[in-house]
Amino acid sequence: MRTLIALLSIALLALGAGATLASNVTFMRNSPLSKMTSDDLALMRTAMRESLDKGADGTSQRWENPATGASGVVTPLKSYQREGVACRTVEIFNEAQGFSGRTRHDFCKQPDGAWAAPAPKKR
């Protein structure tokens, strides 16, 4: 559990989530992500990639792991260009072991085809 929280903390920092989130990662302890297995996370990542690559805005992609009961929905909300790069705002809802959470994130397509959180805008 501590390893998962540490890895998620590092991921948040790497994705540019900011010092505020990084300084207080205890919120993750009771989040659905902290309760998911590696299989759950793989299913969620696949649904996210499919939604980001192919999903129309407003069209939801559901994922579910019958073995654990974990599930979620990924919904692209908006497609846009940022400095000439394709980006999307998505809403992610997940449930695992009695915990649920809904978040919105922006992702931009990288040159290698992967999606990543955009770097903060330069002032």
N, C-alpha and C positions, 0 to 999 in steps of 0.2 A: 504494500500500500504506500509506504513512504517513498519507495522507488518510483512508483507511478506519479505521485504528486511532484517529486523532484523533476522527473522527465517533463511533465506538463508545464511546470514552472519555467524550465529552460526553453521549452517550445514557445511559451508566451513571450519570453524575453526575445527570442530569436525572431519572432514574428512582429516585433515592435509594439507590443501591447502597452508598454509604458511602465514607468516605475511604480505607479500606484498599484496596479495589479500584481506586479512582481513582489512588492513589499508585503502583501497580505494574501498568500496562497492558501490559507486555511479554508477559504470558501470552497475549495476543491474537495475537501474531505467528504462532504455530503452531496456531491454532484453526481449525476448519472455517469459521467466519464470515469470517475474514480471507482465505480462498481462494475465497469465493463471488462470482459475478458479480451484477450488478443483477437479472438475470432469476431467478437462484437465490433471491435475497433476496425478490423479489416472490412467487415460488411458496411460499416458507416463510411469509411474512406471510399469504397467502391461506389456507393450511392452518391457521395459528394462529387467524385470525378465525373460520373455519368451526368449528373445534374449540371455541373459547370460546363462540361463539354457539349452536351446535346439538349439539355432541358430548356424548353421555352419559358420565358418569364411567367410566373404565376402557376406553373405546372409542378406538382409535387412528386418527389421520388421517395417511396417508402422502402425501408429496410427492416428486416426482422431476423432474429436468431431464435428459432424455436427451441433450441437446446437450453438457452439461458433465459428466454423471455424478454431479453433486451430488444428495443426497437427504436425507430426514429423516422423522421420525415425531413427531407431537404427540399427547400423551395427557393429557386432563383426568383428574386423580386425585381431586379433591375439590371440591365446590361448597359455598359457605357465605355467610353474610351478615356484613358488617363495618360496623357503624354504619348498618345499614339499606340497605347497598349490596350487590348481587350480586357475589361474588368467586369465583375459581377458582384452584386450584393445578394447574399443568400440568407435565408432564415433556416436555422437548424433546431429541430426539436428532438430530444432524446429521452428515453425512459430506461431505467435499469434498477432492479432490486428495490422498487418502491420510490425511487427518486426520479424527478423529471426536471427538465430545464429547457428554456428556449433562448436562443441568442441570434444576433445578426452579425454577419461579418462581410467584409469586402475581400475579394480575391482577384488577382490579376494574373493573366497567362504569361508564363515565363518563356524565354526563347527555346527551352528544351521541351515545352509542351505542358510542364507541370503548372499548377496553380499555387500561388503564395499570397500572403497578406502584403499589400503594397507598403513601401517605405513611407514614413511620414512625409508630407509635403514640405518642400523647402520654403522658408519664409523670405 
